[in-house]
Amino acid sequence: MLENVYALLRLGQRSAALALTQRLVSQFPHFQLGQLLYAELLNEGLTQPIDPKEIPGKETASGQDRYDELLLESNRRLNRPDVHALQGLVPSNIISLSPQNPYLIAVDASKSRLYWFANKTVDPLKPQLELLLDTYVSVGQKGTGKSREGDGRTPLGVYFVNKNLKGQPLPDLYGAGALTLNYPNAIDVMRGQTGSGIWLHGTPSTQYARAPWATDGCVVMSNPEMGRLLRLKNVEKTPVLITEKLEWVAPDRSVPDREAFRKTLDQWIRDRQTSNLSSLKTLYSPQYQRDGKGLSEWWPEIAASAQLAGHGGPVNLQSILHWKDNQDYIVVNLSNPNTPKGKAAQQLRLYWAKEGNQWQILYEGPV
């Protein structure tokens, strides 16, 4: 509706734009950007329009800040990427995506957009995604790149949905409900990052939307759209890519560095199946860490799991996702059927880091 108002204004149809804005604020009375636009259109129709500088409260720092926030929200909404131009493309972070993942979420903080995809993949190495939702979102009031608790920033990286809190009693801050994320992930912990409670959630009852930079670190969207997502089934374990800026690529592109990783991953699977422990150990980083313990303390358990693999079935790869900032790492989710007799297959998550020219495992543990 907002975009249609501006389209009418560009065509010089001010009366039609005003009528549509009236419907907009009537239907969504807490949409503050809509209220601002309505006020400005009414003001323009006056014989003697009011100078915005003379509006009570506008001269204060907080009033000017809120006005600037609404202008930025307007800019982000009106200049959103054309989703038709993204048809057939996928976020560059995806290396492999099994059909077992019903969904994938990608956030582009620079454009205040969240993309929710249904996974239509047949060949995991050629992911096919169907866009279910393209929506405006808000991120941390201090931007992105979270490093410590209370810094007002949204973390960047590869995360996964832990829980769907639909129907649970939550403070009004969370609106329609929330999906919790696994921040801090294993890499965040190794980097000494602190904080918790990073969620995807709705807005307070007094707001339809929040400013582009307004949260304590969460990713926030309008309640109607959050409600749609909460009603979906099997959203737990959904991959969530939170980026400063998404890069869109063809799914079947060739990337030599990633092909080298696949060879290393194949070696890890082969070494486990053949119980080649000496070769397997070279794939684990000296910086390996899990629950505050290093590789020497975890190796007996890793070796025991590998010996089980020699008598069982192959691992089932579910997703392989790439992240690169000041470190190059890849997150692998898989189902490991090789567990002690009588126990169900274990869901494992591995974090691989590129150290020199070698990919090595920094963390391996249950999902």
C-alpha positions in Angstrom: 0.0 0.0 0.0 2.9 2.4 0.8 4.5 1.7 -2.5 1.2 2.3 -4.3 0.9 5.7 -2.6 4.3 6.8 -3.9 3.4 5.4 -7.3 0.3 7.6 -7.4 2.3 10.6 -6.2 4.8 10.1 -9.0 1.9 10.2 -11.5 0.7 13.4 -10.0 -2.5 11.8 -8.6 -2.4 13.4 -5.2 -6.1 13.0 -4.3 -6.0 9.3 -5.0 -2.7 9.0 -3.0 -4.3 10.8 -0.1 -7.4 8.5 -0.2 -5.1 5.4 -0.3 -3.1 6.7 2.6 -6.3 7.2 4.6 -7.1 3.5 4.1 -3.6 2.6 5.0 -3.6 4.3 8.4 -7.2 3.1 9.1 -6.2 -0.5 8.4 -2.8 -0.2 10.2 -3.1 2.6 12.7 0.2 1.7 14.4 2.2 2.0 11.2 4.0 5.2 12.1 5.6 5.7 8.7 2.1 5.6 7.2 0.9 8.2 9.8 3.8 10.5 8.9 3.0 10.2 5.2 -0.6 10.9 5.9 0.3 14.0 7.9 2.6 15.3 5.2 -0.1 14.9 2.5 -2.7 16.7 4.6 -0.2 19.4 5.3 0.6 19.9 1.6 -3.2 20.4 1.0 -3.4 23.4 3.4 -3.6 26.9 2.1 -0.7 27.7 4.4 1.3 24.5 5.0 3.0 24.2 8.4 6.8 24.3 8.3 8.0 20.9 9.7 10.6 22.7 11.8 7.8 24.4 13.7 6.1 21.0 14.7 6.2 20.7 18.6 8.7 18.2 19.6 10.4 18.0 16.2 13.1 20.4 17.3 14.3 18.1 20.1 17.1 15.6 19.4 14.8 12.6 20.0 12.1 14.1 17.7 14.6 14.7 14.9 16.1 11.2 15.4 12.7 9.6 15.1 11.9 11.6 12.0 15.2 10.6 10.4 14.5 6.9 11.3 11.1 7.1 9.5 12.8 8.6 6.5 15.3 5.8 6.4 12.6 3.2 6.8 10.8 4.8 3.9 14.0 4.6 1.8 14.6 1.0 2.7 11.0 0.0 1.9 10.9 1.8 -1.5 14.3 0.8 -2.7 14.0 -2.9 -1.8 15.6 -5.3 -4.4 13.4 -6.5 -7.2 12.6 -10.1 -6.3 11.9 -10.9 -9.9 15.6 -10.2 -10.6 16.5 -12.8 -7.9 14.6 -15.7 -9.6 16.8 -18.7 -10.0 19.5 -17.3 -7.8 20.5 -18.3 -4.3 22.6 -16.8 -1.5 26.3 -17.4 -2.2 26.7 -19.0 1.3 25.0 -22.2 0.2 27.3 -25.0 -0.9 24.9 -27.9 -0.5 21.3 -28.1 0.8 19.5 -31.4 1.2 15.8 -31.7 0.5 15.5 -32.6 4.2 15.7 -28.9 5.1 12.1 -27.5 4.5 13.2 -23.9 4.7 16.1 -21.4 4.6 16.2 -17.9 5.9 18.5 -15.1 4.7 18.8 -11.6 6.2 20.3 -8.6 4.3 20.9 -6.0 7.0 22.1 -3.3 4.6 18.7 -3.4 2.9 16.5 -4.3 5.9 15.2 -7.4 4.2 14.5 -10.9 5.3 13.9 -13.7 2.7 12.2 -16.9 3.8 12.5 -19.7 1.2 10.9 -23.1 0.8 13.5 -25.6 -0.2 12.6 -27.3 -3.5 16.0 -28.8 -4.0 16.4 -32.2 -5.9 20.2 -32.2 -6.3 21.8 -30.9 -3.0 24.7 -29.4 -5.0 22.2 -27.4 -7.1 19.9 -25.8 -4.5 16.5 -24.6 -5.7 14.6 -22.1 -3.5 11.1 -20.8 -3.7 10.6 -17.4 -2.1 7.7 -17.5 0.4 8.3 -14.2 2.1 10.3 -11.1 1.3 9.8 -8.6 4.1 11.1 -5.5 5.8 13.0 -6.1 9.1 14.8 -4.2 11.8 18.2 -5.1 13.3 20.4 -3.8 16.1 20.3 -0.2 17.1 24.1 -0.1 16.8 24.1 -2.1 13.5 25.6 -5.5 13.0 28.7 -7.4 14.1 27.8 -8.4 17.6 30.7 -9.1 19.9 29.5 -8.7 23.5 26.4 -8.7 25.6 24.5 -5.5 25.6 26.3 -3.9 22.6 23.0 -3.4 20.7 24.3 -5.2 17.6 22.9 -8.1 15.6 25.4 -11.0 15.0 26.6 -11.9 11.6 27.1 -15.5 10.6 25.4 -18.9 10.0 22.8 -19.7 12.6 19.9 -22.2 13.1 16.4 -21.9 14.5 16.3 -23.7 17.9 12.7 -23.2 19.0 9.3 -22.0 17.8 7.7 -20.0 20.7 4.3 -19.7 19.1 1.6 -19.5 21.7 4.0 -19.2 24.7 3.5 -16.2 27.0 6.0 -13.6 26.1 6.4 -9.9 26.9 4.7 -7.5 24.6 8.1 -6.6 23.1 8.1 -9.9 21.1 4.7 -9.3 19.5 3.2 -12.3 17.8 5.9 -14.6 19.0 9.5 -15.6 18.3 11.9 -18.1 16.8 15.0 -18.5 18.9 18.5 -18.8 17.3 21.7 -20.6 18.4 23.7 -17.5 19.1 26.5 -17.7 20.2 27.5 -20.5 17.9 30.7 -22.5 18.3 32.8 -20.0 16.3 31.3 -17.1 18.3 32.3 -18.9 21.5 35.8 -19.4 20.3 36.1 -15.7 19.4 35.0 -14.8 23.0 31.7 -13.3 21.9 29.1 -13.0 24.6 25.4 -12.4 24.9 22.3 -14.5 24.2 18.6 -14.3 23.4 19.0 -13.4 19.7 15.6 -14.2 18.2 13.5 -13.5 15.1 10.3 -12.0 16.6 7.4 -9.6 16.1 6.8 -6.0 17.2 5.2 -4.5 20.3 1.4 -3.9 20.1 2.0 -0.1 19.7 4.1 -0.4 16.6 3.4 -2.0 13.2 7.2 -1.9 12.4 10.4 -0.7 14.0 13.1 1.5 12.6 15.8 -0.2 10.5 18.2 0.0 13.4 16.1 -0.3 16.6 16.5 -3.6 18.4 18.8 -4.9 21.1 20.3 -7.4 18.6 17.3 -9.4 17.4 15.8 -9.4 13.9 12.3 -8.0 14.1 9.4 -8.0 11.6 5.7 -7.0 11.6 3.3 -9.2 13.6 1.2 -10.3 10.6 4.3 -11.6 8.8 5.8 -13.1 12.0 2.5 -14.9 12.6 2.6 -16.5 9.1 6.1 -17.9 9.9 5.1 -19.2 13.3 2.3 -21.2 11.7 4.7 -23.1 9.5 5.5 -26.7 10.5 9.1 -28.1 11.1 10.9 -24.8 11.3 13.3 -26.0 14.0 16.9 -26.4 12.7 16.2 -24.1 9.7 19.4 -22.4 8.6 19.5 -18.7 9.1 22.1 -16.6 7.2 22.5 -13.1 8.8 24.7 -11.0 6.5 25.6 -7.3 6.2 24.9 -7.7 2.5 23.7 -10.8 0.6 25.5 -11.9 -2.5 23.2 -13.7 -5.0 24.6 -16.3 -7.4 23.6 -19.1 -9.8 23.3 -22.4 -7.8 25.4 -24.5 -10.2 28.4 -22.2 -10.3 31.9 -23.7 -9.9 34.0 -22.5 -7.0 37.5 -24.2 -6.9 38.0 -23.5 -3.2 34.7 -25.2 -2.3 35.4 -28.1 -4.5 38.6 -28.6 -2.5 36.6 -28.6 0.6 34.3 -31.3 -0.7 37.4 -33.5 -1.3 38.4 -32.9 2.3 34.9 -33.7 3.6 34.9 -36.9 1.5 38.2 -37.8 3.0 36.8 -37.3 6.5 33.8 -39.6 5.7 36.2 -42.2 4.1 38.6 -42.1 7.0 35.7 -42.7 9.4 34.3 -45.6 7.4 37.7 -47.2 7.2 38.7 -46.4 10.8 41.9 -44.7 9.4 42.5 -42.8 12.7 45.9 -41.5 11.8 44.7 -39.9 8.6 41.4 -38.7 10.3 43.3 -36.9 13.1 45.1 -34.7 10.6 41.7 -33.2 9.7 41.2 -31.9 13.2 42.6 -28.5 14.1 45.0 -28.1 17.0 42.7 -25.2 18.0 39.7 -27.7 18.2 37.5 -26.8 21.1 34.2 -28.0 22.6 32.7 -27.2 25.9 36.0 -25.7 27.0 38.0 -28.8 26.2 40.6 -29.3 23.5 41.3 -32.0 20.9 43.4 -34.2 23.2 40.5 -34.6 25.6 37.9 -35.2 22.9 40.0 -37.4 20.7 39.1 -40.8 22.4 35.4 -40.1 21.9 35.9 -39.0 18.2 38.0 -42.1 17.5 35.4 -44.4 19.1 32.7 -42.8 16.9 34.9 -43.4 13.8 35.4 -47.0 14.7 31.6 -47.4 14.9 31.4 -45.9 11.4 33.4 -48.8 10.0 30.5 -51.1 10.8 27.5 -48.9 9.9 26.0 -46.9 7.1 27.1 -43.7 5.5 26.5 -40.3 7.0 23.6 -38.3 5.6 24.7 -34.7 4.7 21.9 -32.2 5.4 23.5 -28.8 4.7 26.9 -27.3 3.9 27.0 -23.5 4.4 30.0 -21.2 3.9 30.9 -18.0 5.9 33.8 -15.7 5.4 34.8 -12.6 7.4 38.3 -12.4 8.9 38.1 -16.2 9.0 36.9 -18.7 6.4 34.7 -21.4 7.8 32.1 -23.9 6.7 29.3 -25.3 8.8 28.2 -28.9 8.0 25.0 -30.5 9.4 24.7 -34.2 9.1 22.9 -37.3 10.4 25.3 -39.9 11.8 23.7 -43.4 11.9 26.8 -44.9 13.5 25.8 -44.9 17.1 25.9 -47.5 19.9 23.4 -50.3 19.4 19.8 -49.3 20.2 20.5 -45.5 19.9 18.9 -43.3 17.2 21.0 -41.6 14.6 22.7 -38.5 16.0 22.4 -35.1 14.4 25.9 -33.6 14.2 27.2 -30.1 13.4 30.8 -29.5 12.3 32.6 -26.2 12.0 35.5 -26.4 9.5 38.0 -23.5 9.3 40.6 -22.9 6.5 44.0 -22.8 8.1 46.6 -22.0 5.4 45.5 -24.2 2.5 44.0 -26.9 4.7 40.4 -27.3 5.9 40.3 -28.6 9.5 37.6 -29.2 12.0 37.4 -26.6 14.9 34.3 -28.1 16.5 32.2 -31.2 16.2 29.2 -31.8 18.4 25.5 -32.8 18.6 22.9 -30.3 17.2 
